[in-house]
Structures are given as C-alpha cells and as structure tokens.
Amino acid sequence: MVLFQLCLLRPLLLGQRNLCGLWLGRESFIPARCPTKTHHCHSNNFGFGHYSTSSAITGVRERTLIAVKPDGVQRRLVGQIVQRFEQRGFKLVGLKMLKASEDLLSQHYQELKKKDFFPYLLCYMSSSPLVIMVWEGHNVVQTSRMMVGSTNPAEAHPGTVRGDFGIHVSRNVVHASDSVEGAQREIQLWFNHTELIDWDCCDHSSTTRS
C-alpha cells in the first residue's frame, strides 16, 4: 500500500501535470483553465464570470421585436417559439402579453393601410391576446427572419417557425421585425424603456465590451 501511495505522489513531487492543473515545482500552481491576460474575470453574486476582451463582436446588442400572433397563442405554441430563440443564443430583454387595440395595430402595420385585407388583419390581430418579445444578440434581426421563415407558410422551409407551424399566409404564427430601423420603431411602439431589462448574460460576456 505504501509503495502504491508513493507512486501516486511521485508525479506531483516532480512537478508534473495532474488532473486539476499544472504544477511548477513544489509551491507554484497554475489552474488548468486560468483566464489569460486579455480576459479579466470578475465574479458576480450568481457565480458567473464576466469577461472583457479586446476582440468583442460588434452589433451584439442589436435588438428585434418578435410577436406571437393570435393563432400561435391559441394553439399554445408560445413556449416552443421562445425555446427556439433561447437555444439560438439570443437574450430575452422584454416580454408581455396583451390584447392590442386597433389603434396600436394600425401604427404597427402602417405600411399596409392601403391593402384590401387591412381591415381583416386588424380584426384578426385584435381578436385574441398577443405575446410580444424583444430579443437581443449579434445580428439578431436578420437571423430571426431566417428562423421565422417566409411570410407564406407554404413557401417556408422546414425547421423555420412558419414552416413547422404555419397553416396559411393569414395564420403564420409570428411577426418578426424586417430591419434594424424597423425593429427600433416597433420596440418603441410596444414597450416603454422601463419594460426593457438590461442584464448580464454569462454566455454573452465573451462577445461584449465591459
């Protein structure tokens, strides 16, 4: 038994690598996953590290508005839709459920006012609660549009929200902002600044500047 214990201790005494890190002599120890000089870890109350790096990705704080339409709410698809955006790595910074007024919807769909179907659109969108969300992340507007799929579910690819859940062009489950400027306008329309929460996300910390 004594001989076995000495065999286990010998690598440590000789300054060799162990399972937890790298030994440099008998007194110095460097953890195996120690942050480099370009990453400074500051612990917070939740136990997650916040990292600052000089190679931050620009545009990571871009935001978009995603709305689950009445058909999505009625069919209880909200959870599955939220899950897709969370799994994609985006950060939820705003969420509300409401029954929208026709006035609010008219402002939201202002570019469609001259369309023949506009009155029917307002009637349908105000017929049931909506779930309105603001998501934040790198290139979130364009990526969300790809995740949502074509306006007409018949043309949407499998794996997209509309490709998997959409029934008809008038029942296509979700709305997604079509541009960064459009997203800013829609977010201001549906949310006031106190309803949006800036919070530190542990897996976003390596792509943002402190």
C-alpha positions as CSV (number, residue, x, y, z in Angstrom):
1,M,0.0,0.0,0.0
2,V,2.8,2.4,0.9
3,L,4.5,1.7,-2.4
4,F,1.2,2.4,-4.3
5,Q,0.8,5.8,-2.5
6,L,4.4,6.8,-3.3
7,C,3.7,6.0,-7.0
8,L,0.7,8.3,-6.9
9,L,2.6,11.2,-5.2
10,R,5.7,10.9,-7.3
11,P,4.3,12.9,-10.3
12,L,3.3,15.8,-8.0
13,L,6.6,15.9,-6.3
14,L,8.4,16.0,-9.6
15,G,6.3,19.0,-10.8
16,Q,4.3,17.1,-13.5
17,R,0.7,17.7,-14.7
18,N,-2.1,16.4,-12.6
19,L,-5.9,16.2,-13.3
20,C,-6.7,19.6,-12.0
21,G,-3.9,21.8,-13.4
22,L,-0.2,22.3,-14.0
23,W,2.4,22.1,-11.1
24,L,5.5,24.2,-11.5
25,G,7.8,22.9,-8.7
26,R,6.6,22.2,-5.2
27,E,5.0,25.5,-4.4
28,S,3.7,27.1,-7.6
29,F,0.4,26.0,-9.1
30,I,-1.4,27.3,-12.3
31,P,-5.1,26.2,-12.7
32,A,-5.7,24.3,-16.0
33,R,-8.3,26.9,-17.1
34,C,-6.9,30.1,-15.8
35,P,-8.0,33.2,-17.8
36,T,-5.3,34.8,-19.9
37,K,-4.3,38.5,-19.6
38,T,-6.8,39.5,-22.2
39,H,-9.7,38.1,-20.3
40,H,-10.4,39.6,-16.8
41,C,-12.8,37.6,-14.7
42,H,-15.0,39.5,-12.2
43,S,-17.2,37.3,-10.2
44,N,-20.8,38.4,-9.5
45,N,-23.4,37.3,-7.0
46,F,-24.6,34.5,-9.2
47,G,-21.3,32.8,-9.6
48,F,-20.9,33.6,-13.3
49,G,-17.7,35.2,-14.6
50,H,-17.9,38.4,-16.6
51,Y,-15.2,38.6,-19.3
52,S,-13.8,41.6,-21.1
53,T,-11.9,41.0,-24.4
54,S,-10.4,43.3,-27.0
55,S,-11.9,41.1,-29.8
56,A,-15.5,41.9,-29.0
57,I,-18.1,41.3,-31.7
58,T,-19.7,44.5,-32.9
59,G,-23.5,44.7,-33.0
60,V,-24.1,42.1,-30.3
61,R,-26.6,44.5,-28.6
62,E,-28.8,44.6,-31.7
63,R,-32.5,44.1,-30.8
64,T,-35.6,42.8,-32.6
65,L,-39.2,42.5,-31.9
66,I,-40.9,39.1,-32.2
67,A,-44.7,38.8,-31.7
68,V,-46.6,35.6,-31.3
69,K,-49.9,36.2,-33.2
70,P,-53.3,35.0,-32.1
71,D,-53.1,31.7,-33.9
72,G,-49.8,31.0,-32.1
73,V,-51.2,31.8,-28.7
74,Q,-54.4,29.9,-29.3
75,R,-52.5,26.8,-30.4
76,R,-50.2,27.1,-27.3
77,L,-47.0,27.5,-29.3
78,V,-45.5,30.3,-27.2
79,G,-43.2,28.0,-25.2
80,Q,-41.8,26.3,-28.3
81,I,-41.2,29.6,-30.1
82,V,-39.4,31.1,-27.0
83,Q,-37.3,27.9,-26.8
84,R,-36.0,28.3,-30.4
85,F,-34.7,31.8,-29.7
86,E,-33.2,30.8,-26.4
87,Q,-31.5,27.8,-28.0
88,R,-30.2,30.0,-30.8
89,G,-28.3,32.0,-28.1
90,F,-30.4,35.3,-28.1
91,K,-31.1,37.1,-24.8
92,L,-34.7,37.9,-23.9
93,V,-34.9,41.6,-22.6
94,G,-38.6,42.3,-22.9
95,L,-41.8,40.2,-22.7
96,K,-45.5,41.0,-22.3
97,M,-48.9,39.5,-23.1
98,L,-51.7,41.8,-24.1
99,K,-54.8,42.2,-26.3
100,A,-53.8,45.0,-28.7
101,S,-56.1,47.8,-29.7
102,E,-56.8,48.5,-33.3
103,D,-55.1,51.9,-33.0
104,L,-51.9,50.3,-31.8
105,L,-52.1,47.7,-34.6
106,S,-52.7,50.4,-37.2
107,Q,-49.5,52.1,-36.1
108,H,-47.6,48.8,-36.2
109,Y,-48.9,47.9,-39.7
110,Q,-48.9,51.4,-41.1
111,E,-47.3,50.3,-44.4
112,L,-50.2,48.0,-45.1
113,K,-53.0,50.5,-44.6
114,K,-53.8,50.7,-48.3
115,K,-54.1,47.0,-48.7
116,D,-57.6,45.5,-49.2
117,F,-57.0,43.0,-46.4
118,F,-56.0,45.6,-43.9
119,P,-59.4,45.7,-42.0
120,Y,-59.4,41.9,-41.8
121,L,-55.8,42.0,-40.5
122,L,-56.8,44.4,-37.7
123,C,-59.9,42.4,-36.8
124,Y,-57.9,39.2,-36.5
125,M,-54.9,40.6,-34.7
126,S,-57.1,42.2,-32.1
127,S,-59.3,39.1,-31.6
128,S,-57.0,37.4,-29.1
129,P,-54.0,38.1,-26.9
130,L,-50.6,38.5,-28.4
131,V,-47.2,37.7,-26.8
132,I,-44.7,40.4,-27.6
133,M,-41.0,39.9,-27.1
134,V,-37.7,41.8,-27.5
135,W,-34.6,39.7,-28.2
136,E,-31.1,40.9,-28.2
137,G,-28.0,39.5,-29.8
138,H,-25.5,39.6,-32.6
139,N,-27.2,40.1,-36.0
140,V,-30.5,39.2,-34.3
141,V,-32.8,40.9,-36.9
142,Q,-31.6,39.0,-39.9
143,T,-31.1,35.8,-38.0
144,S,-34.6,36.0,-36.6
145,R,-36.1,36.5,-40.0
146,M,-34.4,33.3,-41.2
147,M,-35.6,31.4,-38.2
148,V,-39.2,32.6,-38.7
149,G,-39.3,31.8,-42.4
150,S,-41.2,33.1,-45.4
151,T,-44.4,35.0,-44.9
152,N,-46.4,32.3,-46.7
153,P,-46.0,29.0,-44.7
154,A,-46.3,27.1,-48.0
155,E,-43.0,28.6,-49.0
156,A,-41.3,28.4,-45.7
157,H,-38.6,25.9,-45.2
158,P,-39.0,23.0,-42.7
159,G,-37.2,23.9,-39.5
160,T,-38.5,27.5,-39.5
161,V,-41.3,28.6,-37.2
162,R,-43.7,29.2,-40.1
163,G,-42.5,26.1,-42.0
164,D,-43.3,23.9,-39.0
165,F,-46.3,25.6,-37.5
166,G,-47.9,27.9,-40.1
167,I,-51.2,27.0,-41.7
168,H,-52.0,29.9,-44.1
169,V,-50.5,33.2,-45.0
170,S,-53.1,34.8,-42.8
171,R,-52.3,32.4,-40.0
172,N,-48.5,32.4,-40.0
173,V,-47.9,32.3,-36.2
174,V,-45.4,35.1,-35.7
175,H,-44.2,38.5,-36.7
176,A,-40.5,39.5,-36.8
177,S,-39.0,42.9,-37.5
178,D,-37.7,43.2,-41.0
179,S,-34.8,45.6,-40.4
180,V,-32.8,47.2,-37.6
181,E,-34.6,50.5,-38.2
182,G,-38.0,48.8,-38.3
183,A,-37.2,46.9,-35.1
184,Q,-36.3,50.2,-33.3
185,R,-39.6,51.7,-34.3
186,E,-41.7,48.7,-33.3
187,I,-39.9,48.2,-30.0
188,Q,-40.6,51.9,-29.1
189,L,-44.2,51.3,-30.1
190,W,-44.9,48.3,-28.0
191,F,-42.6,48.9,-25.0
192,N,-41.5,51.8,-22.9
193,H,-38.0,52.0,-21.6
194,T,-38.8,50.8,-18.1
195,E,-40.2,47.5,-19.5
196,L,-36.9,46.5,-21.2
197,I,-34.3,45.0,-18.9
198,D,-30.5,45.3,-19.4
199,W,-28.9,42.3,-17.7
200,D,-25.6,40.4,-17.9
201,C,-25.8,37.1,-19.7
202,C,-22.9,34.8,-18.8
203,D,-22.6,33.3,-22.4
204,H,-22.8,36.8,-24.0
205,S,-20.0,38.2,-21.8
206,S,-17.2,36.9,-24.1
207,T,-18.6,38.9,-27.0
208,T,-19.3,42.3,-25.4
209,R,-17.1,45.0,-24.0
210,S,-17.4,45.8,-20.3
